[in-house]
Amino acid sequence: MNLALSLFFLAAGLAGALAASGGQRQQPYHAIFNFGDSLSDVGNLVVENPKAFAVVGKLPYGETFFGRPTGRCSDGRLVVDFLAEAYGLPYMPAYLSLNVSKGEDGRRGANFAVAGATALGKDFFGKLGIVSLLWTNNSLADQIVWFKKLKPSLCATPKDCAAYMRKSLFLVGEIGANDYNYMGLTGASVQQLRDAVPRVIESVSNAVEALVGEGAEHVVVPSSVPFGCASVYLTFLQSDDKREYDRYGCLTAYNSLAIYHNQQLLAAVARLREAHPHARIMYADYYKITMRFVYAPAAFGQSR
């Protein structure tokens, strides 16, 4: 499957969902702020740890669109890039690369996502004895702290901040996949991963609560993608037992894990909507959109 094409349709589906949730007229956002992992990191990991992850700063990363490495874990644009284009906004700068002294204040948006980031904090993984495997210690909660530090440069008075936040779009995720990756690829059973789901969902909910508390009124919460179709799982967890795969070659148990995660996430979004009726808290189904490619790759110009 062509990653750039996949990301384009994920973004198209997300933009469509945003337009649909806002009625006939598309919401005119003035800024976008994103929190997440490698699916949306535009350079924070490379800034944070350039030596350990130098490969992301080299070609072929970035070659198909930007013509140079940008810190994205892609050869081109990401979902958040297509989304920014859809709303006529500039590509979000990586938070860690912002240079306030040069006038880069992030008023049109900023990206806090870090490749390898988790929903849960490093203490959770420390108790499991695998904290040394984490690509970054900057979890979702840390990214929210970054936003709070940036906010004073975005608006001044409470009135200004209320107006600014009301015209901004916030994406919280996709996040949580790495929590399962670190555990699953070091020997945890599928049941142990399922047991961690409530804590992951709670972390995402807390992040949304924090942003709404800061004044956010438009928040998108994307689902997880189908883990069982991901190359990392298919490579490291390959099995000779054909019963572990579905007809499309994906690992059934891990796709079921993603479905369970998404069910719990959707329920959490429903609770958040009830608690904050003034806010638009939207669920973006990345799983469903991604599976369209798996089911019928030829329909999108792909052989497999």
Sine and cosine of phi, psi and omega as CSV:
sin_phi,cos_phi,sin_psi,cos_psi,sin_omega,cos_omega
0.00,0.00,0.71,-0.70,0.01,-1.00
-0.97,0.26,0.88,-0.47,-0.09,-1.00
-0.90,0.44,-0.67,0.74,-0.02,-1.00
-0.88,0.48,-0.67,0.74,0.02,-1.00
-0.90,0.43,-0.66,0.75,0.01,-1.00
-0.87,0.49,-0.72,0.69,-0.02,-1.00
-0.91,0.43,-0.59,0.81,0.01,-1.00
-0.88,0.47,-0.72,0.70,-0.03,-1.00
-0.96,0.29,-0.50,0.87,0.13,-0.99
-0.88,0.48,-0.71,0.71,0.01,-1.00
-0.92,0.40,-0.64,0.77,0.01,-1.00
-0.89,0.45,-0.66,0.75,0.03,-1.00
-0.91,0.42,-0.63,0.78,0.01,-1.00
-0.92,0.39,-0.70,0.71,0.02,-1.00
-0.89,0.46,-0.62,0.79,0.03,-1.00
-0.90,0.43,-0.65,0.76,0.01,-1.00
-0.91,0.42,-0.63,0.78,0.03,-1.00
-0.90,0.44,-0.68,0.73,0.00,-1.00
-0.91,0.42,-0.66,0.75,-0.02,-1.00
-0.91,0.42,-0.64,0.77,-0.03,-1.00
-0.95,0.32,-0.32,0.95,-0.01,-1.00
-0.99,-0.17,0.14,0.99,0.00,-1.00
1.00,0.02,-0.41,-0.91,-0.07,-1.00
-0.96,0.29,-0.50,0.87,-0.08,-1.00
-0.99,-0.16,0.79,-0.61,0.00,-1.00
-0.93,0.36,0.71,-0.71,0.00,-1.00
-0.91,0.41,0.80,-0.60,-0.02,-1.00
-1.00,0.10,0.99,0.17,-0.01,-1.00
-0.94,0.33,0.62,-0.79,0.02,-1.00
-0.99,-0.16,-0.22,0.97,-0.01,-1.00
-0.35,-0.94,0.46,-0.89,0.08,-1.00
-0.78,-0.62,0.71,-0.70,0.06,-1.00
-0.84,-0.55,0.76,-0.65,-0.11,-0.99
-0.84,-0.55,0.62,-0.78,0.04,-1.00
-0.77,-0.64,0.69,-0.72,-0.02,-1.00
0.19,-0.98,-0.56,-0.83,-0.08,-1.00
-0.78,-0.63,-0.55,-0.83,-0.11,-0.99
-0.91,0.41,-0.35,0.94,0.04,-1.00
-0.92,0.39,-0.29,0.96,-0.03,-1.00
-0.66,-0.75,0.07,1.00,0.04,-1.00
-0.94,0.35,0.79,-0.62,0.01,-1.00
-0.94,-0.33,0.26,0.97,0.09,-1.00
0.55,-0.83,-0.02,1.00,-0.05,-1.00
-0.90,0.43,-0.65,0.76,-0.03,-1.00
-0.90,0.43,-0.65,0.76,-0.01,-1.00
-0.90,0.43,-0.59,0.81,0.05,-1.00
-0.94,0.33,-0.67,0.74,-0.05,-1.00
-0.93,0.37,-0.66,0.75,-0.11,-0.99
-0.60,-0.80,0.93,0.37,-0.12,-0.99
-0.90,0.43,-0.52,0.85,-0.04,-1.00
-0.97,0.25,-0.68,0.73,-0.05,-1.00
-0.93,0.37,-0.52,0.86,-0.06,-1.00
-0.83,-0.56,0.70,0.71,-0.05,-1.00
-0.89,0.46,-0.46,0.89,-0.06,-1.00
-0.87,0.50,-0.56,0.83,-0.01,-1.00
-0.92,0.38,-0.35,0.93,0.01,-1.00
-1.00,-0.05,0.27,0.96,-0.01,-1.00
-0.78,-0.62,0.36,-0.93,0.12,-0.99
-0.91,0.42,0.53,-0.85,0.25,0.97
-1.00,0.09,0.08,1.00,0.04,-1.00
-0.87,0.50,0.79,-0.62,0.04,-1.00
0.99,0.10,-0.01,1.00,-0.17,-0.98
-0.95,0.32,-0.46,0.89,-0.14,-0.99
-0.99,0.14,-0.33,0.94,-0.01,-1.00
-0.79,-0.62,-0.82,0.57,-0.06,-1.00
-0.98,0.20,-0.40,0.92,0.00,-1.00
0.98,0.20,0.14,0.99,-0.01,-1.00
-0.31,-0.95,0.36,-0.93,0.07,-1.00
-0.92,0.39,0.65,-0.76,-0.02,-1.00
-0.83,-0.55,-0.05,1.00,-0.08,-1.00
0.99,-0.14,-0.08,1.00,0.07,-1.00
-0.98,0.17,0.58,-0.81,0.06,-1.00
-1.00,0.08,0.86,0.52,-0.08,-1.00
-0.30,-0.95,0.36,-0.93,0.09,-1.00
-1.00,0.08,-0.02,1.00,-0.01,-1.00
-0.50,-0.87,-0.69,-0.73,-0.04,-1.00
-1.00,0.08,0.31,-0.95,0.05,-1.00
-0.94,-0.34,0.12,-0.99,0.02,-1.00
-0.79,0.61,-0.70,0.71,-0.05,-1.00
-0.91,0.42,-0.46,0.89,0.04,-1.00
-0.94,0.34,-0.71,0.70,0.04,-1.00
-0.89,0.45,-0.59,0.81,0.00,-1.00
-0.92,0.40,-0.67,0.74,0.04,-1.00
-0.87,0.49,-0.68,0.74,0.03,-1.00
-0.87,0.49,-0.67,0.74,-0.04,-1.00
-0.88,0.48,-0.49,0.87,-0.02,-1.00
-0.98,-0.22,0.17,0.98,0.05,-1.00
0.92,0.38,0.48,0.88,-0.02,-1.00
-0.95,-0.31,0.41,-0.91,0.07,-1.00
-0.94,0.34,0.36,-0.93,0.07,-1.00
-0.88,0.48,0.69,-0.73,-0.02,-1.00
-0.91,0.41,0.75,-0.66,0.09,-1.00
-0.97,0.22,0.48,-0.87,0.11,-0.99
-0.92,0.39,0.73,-0.68,-0.05,-1.00
-0.81,0.58,-0.69,0.72,-0.08,-1.00
-0.95,0.33,-0.19,0.98,0.02,-1.00
-0.98,-0.19,-0.05,1.00,0.01,-1.00
-0.89,0.45,0.72,-0.70,0.02,-1.00
-0.87,-0.49,1.00,-0.07,-0.06,-1.00
-0.87,0.49,-0.56,0.83,-0.02,-1.00
-0.90,0.43,-0.35,0.94,0.03,-1.00
-0.98,-0.19,0.24,0.97,0.05,-1.00
1.00,0.09,0.19,0.98,0.02,-1.00
-1.00,0.02,1.00,-0.07,-0.09,-1.00
-0.97,-0.25,-0.08,1.00,0.03,-1.00
0.97,0.26,0.32,0.95,-0.05,-1.00
-0.92,0.39,-0.39,0.92,0.06,-1.00
-1.00,-0.07,0.06,1.00,0.03,-1.00
0.75,-0.66,0.31,-0.95,0.04,-1.00
-0.41,-0.91,0.45,-0.89,-0.05,-1.00
-0.91,-0.42,0.86,-0.51,-0.05,-1.00
-0.98,-0.22,-0.05,1.00,-0.05,-1.00
-0.90,0.44,0.57,-0.82,0.04,-1.00
-0.76,-0.66,0.80,-0.59,0.04,-1.00
-0.83,0.55,0.73,-0.68,-0.02,-1.00
1.00,0.04,-0.06,1.00,-0.04,-1.00
-0.92,0.39,0.47,-0.88,-0.01,-1.00
-0.89,-0.45,0.32,-0.95,0.11,-0.99
-0.97,0.25,-0.61,0.79,-0.01,-1.00
-1.00,0.00,0.45,-0.89,-0.03,-1.00
-0.97,0.24,0.20,-0.98,-0.07,-1.00
-0.90,0.43,-0.40,0.92,0.01,-1.00
-0.88,0.48,-0.60,0.80,0.02,-1.00
-0.88,0.48,-0.70,0.71,-0.04,-1.00
-0.97,0.23,-0.43,0.90,0.08,-1.00
-0.90,0.44,-0.63,0.78,0.03,-1.00
-0.92,0.39,-0.42,0.91,0.03,-1.00
-1.00,0.03,-0.13,0.99,0.01,-1.00
0.98,0.22,0.37,0.93,-0.04,-1.00
-0.82,-0.58,0.30,0.95,-0.04,-1.00
-0.88,0.48,-0.46,0.89,-0.02,-1.00
-0.93,0.38,-0.28,0.96,-0.01,-1.00
-0.99,0.10,-0.26,0.97,-0.06,-1.00
-0.90,0.43,0.72,-0.69,0.06,-1.00
-0.93,0.37,-0.53,0.85,-0.04,-1.00
-0.55,-0.83,0.50,-0.87,0.09,-1.00
-1.00,-0.06,0.01,1.00,-0.02,-1.00
-1.00,0.02,1.00,-0.02,-0.01,-1.00
-0.98,0.18,-0.07,-1.00,0.01,-1.00
-0.84,0.53,-0.67,0.74,0.01,-1.00
-0.88,0.48,-0.61,0.79,0.03,-1.00
-0.92,0.40,-0.60,0.80,0.02,-1.00
-0.91,0.43,-0.59,0.80,0.06,-1.00
-0.91,0.42,-0.63,0.78,0.05,-1.00
-0.88,0.48,-0.65,0.76,0.04,-1.00
-0.85,0.53,-0.69,0.72,0.00,-1.00
-0.88,0.48,-0.68,0.73,0.00,-1.00
-0.88,0.48,-0.56,0.83,0.04,-1.00
-0.94,0.34,-0.56,0.83,-0.02,-1.00
-0.98,0.22,-0.49,0.87,-0.15,-0.99
-0.79,0.61,-0.67,0.75,0.00,-1.00
-0.85,0.53,-0.40,0.92,0.03,-1.00
-1.00,0.08,-0.13,0.99,-0.03,-1.00
-1.00,-0.07,-0.54,0.84,-0.05,-1.00
-0.41,-0.91,0.36,-0.93,-0.10,-0.99
-0.95,-0.31,-0.92,0.38,-0.07,-1.00
-1.00,0.06,0.33,-0.94,0.07,-1.00
-0.81,0.59,-0.62,0.78,0.00,-1.00
-0.91,0.41,-0.70,0.71,0.02,-1.00
-0.89,0.46,-0.68,0.73,-0.02,-1.00
-0.91,0.41,-0.64,0.76,0.01,-1.00
-0.88,0.48,-0.69,0.73,0.00,-1.00
-0.93,0.38,-0.65,0.76,-0.01,-1.00
-0.91,0.41,-0.74,0.68,-0.03,-1.00
-0.91,0.42,-0.55,0.83,-0.02,-1.00
-0.91,0.41,-0.43,0.90,-0.03,-1.00
-0.98,-0.20,0.19,0.98,-0.03,-1.00
-0.94,-0.34,0.51,-0.86,0.04,-1.00
-0.94,-0.33,0.70,-0.71,-0.01,-1.00
-0.87,-0.49,0.75,-0.66,0.08,-1.00
-0.92,-0.40,0.85,-0.52,0.02,-1.00
-0.94,-0.35,1.00,0.07,-0.02,-1.00
0.88,-0.47,0.03,-1.00,0.24,0.97
-0.93,0.37,0.69,-0.72,0.02,-1.00
-0.51,-0.86,0.58,-0.81,-0.01,-1.00
0.85,-0.53,-0.43,0.90,-0.02,-1.00
-0.87,0.49,-0.64,0.77,-0.02,-1.00
-0.93,0.37,-0.48,0.88,0.08,-1.00
-0.85,0.53,-0.71,0.71,0.01,-1.00
-0.96,0.28,-0.57,0.82,0.01,-1.00
-0.88,0.48,-0.78,0.62,-0.04,-1.00
-0.87,0.49,-0.64,0.77,-0.01,-1.00
-0.96,0.28,-0.75,0.66,-0.09,-1.00
-0.92,0.40,-0.60,0.80,-0.04,-1.00
-0.99,0.11,0.04,1.00,0.10,-0.99
-0.88,-0.47,0.34,0.94,0.17,-0.99
0.94,-0.33,-0.09,1.00,0.00,-1.00
-0.92,0.39,0.61,-0.79,0.02,-1.00
-0.97,0.23,0.26,-0.96,0.04,-1.00
-0.87,0.50,-0.61,0.79,0.02,-1.00
-0.90,0.44,-0.63,0.77,0.04,-1.00
-0.90,0.43,-0.58,0.82,0.06,-1.00
-0.93,0.38,-0.66,0.75,0.04,-1.00
-0.88,0.47,-0.59,0.81,0.00,-1.00
-0.91,0.42,-0.41,0.91,-0.01,-1.00
-1.00,0.09,-0.24,0.97,-0.08,-1.00
-0.82,0.57,-0.75,0.66,-0.02,-1.00
-0.83,0.55,-0.61,0.79,0.00,-1.00
-0.94,0.35,-0.63,0.78,0.04,-1.00
-0.89,0.45,-0.72,0.69,0.00,-1.00
-0.89,0.46,-0.63,0.77,0.02,-1.00
-0.88,0.48,-0.63,0.77,0.01,-1.00
-0.90,0.43,-0.67,0.74,0.03,-1.00
-0.90,0.44,-0.69,0.72,0.02,-1.00
-0.87,0.50,-0.67,0.74,0.01,-1.00
-0.89,0.46,-0.60,0.80,0.02,-1.00
-0.91,0.41,-0.69,0.73,0.03,-1.00
-0.89,0.45,-0.69,0.72,0.03,-1.00
-0.84,0.54,-0.68,0.73,-0.02,-1.00
-0.89,0.45,-0.67,0.75,-0.01,-1.00
-0.93,0.36,-0.66,0.75,0.06,-1.00
-0.89,0.46,-0.61,0.79,0.05,-1.00
-0.90,0.44,-0.45,0.89,0.05,-1.00
-0.99,0.11,-0.12,0.99,0.03,-1.00
0.91,-0.42,-0.02,1.00,0.01,-1.00
-0.90,0.44,0.69,-0.72,0.02,-1.00
-0.85,-0.53,-0.14,0.99,-0.01,-1.00
-0.75,-0.66,0.97,-0.24,-0.10,-1.00
-0.78,-0.62,0.78,-0.62,0.08,-1.00
-0.96,-0.27,0.74,-0.68,0.03,-1.00
-0.87,-0.49,0.99,-0.13,-0.02,-1.00
-0.96,0.27,0.52,-0.86,0.05,-1.00
-0.98,0.19,0.10,-1.00,0.14,-0.99
-0.98,0.19,0.39,-0.92,0.08,-1.00
-1.00,0.04,0.19,-0.98,0.00,-1.00
-0.94,0.35,0.98,-0.21,-0.03,-1.00
-0.84,0.54,-0.63,0.77,-0.10,-1.00
-0.92,0.39,-0.20,0.98,0.04,-1.00
-0.98,-0.20,-0.06,1.00,-0.05,-1.00
-0.97,0.24,0.64,-0.77,-0.07,-1.00
-0.87,0.48,-0.55,0.83,-0.02,-1.00
-0.90,0.44,-0.63,0.78,0.04,-1.00
-0.96,0.29,-0.67,0.74,-0.02,-1.00
-0.91,0.42,-0.46,0.89,0.00,-1.00
-0.99,0.11,-0.78,0.63,-0.11,-0.99
-1.00,0.09,-0.33,0.94,-0.03,-1.00
-0.88,-0.48,0.45,0.89,-0.02,-1.00
-0.90,0.43,0.53,-0.85,-0.08,-1.00
-0.70,-0.71,0.49,-0.87,0.08,-1.00
-0.99,0.11,-0.16,0.99,-0.01,-1.00
-1.00,0.08,0.96,-0.28,-0.05,-1.00
-0.90,0.44,-0.32,0.95,-0.01,-1.00
-0.93,0.35,-0.27,0.96,-0.01,-1.00
-0.99,0.14,-0.10,1.00,-0.03,-1.00
-0.91,-0.41,0.49,-0.87,0.11,-0.99
-1.00,0.03,-0.06,-1.00,-0.09,-1.00
-0.92,0.39,-0.24,0.97,-0.02,-1.00
-0.98,-0.18,0.06,1.00,0.03,-1.00
1.00,0.06,0.22,0.98,0.02,-1.00
-1.00,-0.08,0.49,-0.87,0.03,-1.00
-0.97,0.25,0.91,-0.41,-0.12,-0.99
-0.86,0.51,-0.71,0.70,-0.08,-1.00
-0.88,0.47,-0.59,0.80,-0.05,-1.00
-0.99,0.15,-0.48,0.88,0.15,-0.99
-0.94,0.35,-0.58,0.82,0.06,-1.00
-0.90,0.43,-0.59,0.81,0.07,-1.00
-0.88,0.47,-0.71,0.71,0.02,-1.00
-0.89,0.46,-0.65,0.76,0.02,-1.00
-0.89,0.45,-0.68,0.73,0.03,-1.00
-0.89,0.46,-0.71,0.71,0.05,-1.00
-0.83,0.55,-0.72,0.69,-0.06,-1.00
-0.93,0.36,-0.56,0.83,0.07,-1.00
-0.89,0.45,-0.69,0.72,0.01,-1.00
-0.93,0.36,-0.58,0.82,0.02,-1.00
-0.92,0.39,-0.68,0.73,0.01,-1.00
-0.89,0.46,-0.63,0.78,0.05,-1.00
-0.90,0.43,-0.62,0.78,0.03,-1.00
-0.91,0.41,-0.63,0.77,0.04,-1.00
-0.88,0.47,-0.64,0.76,0.03,-1.00
-0.88,0.48,-0.66,0.75,0.02,-1.00
-0.92,0.40,-0.63,0.78,0.01,-1.00
-0.91,0.41,-0.64,0.77,0.04,-1.00
-0.89,0.46,-0.66,0.75,0.00,-1.00
-0.92,0.40,-0.61,0.79,-0.02,-1.00
-0.97,0.26,-0.43,0.90,-0.06,-1.00
-0.74,-0.67,0.94,0.34,-0.07,-1.00
-0.89,0.45,-0.33,0.94,0.00,-1.00
-0.98,0.21,-0.26,0.96,-0.08,-1.00
-0.98,-0.21,0.50,-0.86,0.14,-0.99
-1.00,-0.08,0.97,-0.24,0.03,-1.00
-0.94,-0.33,0.94,-0.33,-0.20,-0.98
-0.95,-0.32,0.63,-0.78,0.04,-1.00
-0.98,-0.19,0.82,-0.58,0.03,-1.00
-0.95,-0.30,0.88,-0.48,-0.10,-0.99
-1.00,0.05,0.99,0.15,0.04,-1.00
-0.91,0.42,-0.54,0.84,-0.03,-1.00
-0.87,0.48,-0.78,0.62,-0.06,-1.00
-0.88,0.47,-0.68,0.73,-0.01,-1.00
-0.90,0.43,-0.69,0.73,0.00,-1.00
-0.90,0.44,-0.64,0.77,-0.04,-1.00
-0.92,0.40,-0.36,0.93,0.07,-1.00
-0.87,0.49,-0.60,0.80,0.03,-1.00
-0.94,0.33,-0.62,0.78,-0.01,-1.00
-0.92,0.40,-0.67,0.74,-0.04,-1.00
-0.94,0.34,-0.63,0.78,-0.10,-0.99
-0.60,-0.80,0.94,0.35,-0.03,-1.00
-0.87,0.48,-0.53,0.85,-0.02,-1.00
-0.89,0.45,-0.49,0.87,0.00,-1.00
-0.91,0.40,-0.30,0.95,0.00,-1.00
-0.91,-0.41,0.35,0.94,0.07,-1.00
0.98,0.20,0.32,0.95,-0.02,-1.00
-0.91,-0.41,0.61,-0.79,0.02,-1.00
-0.97,0.23,-0.53,0.85,0.02,-1.00
-0.24,-0.97,0.00,0.00,0.00,0.00
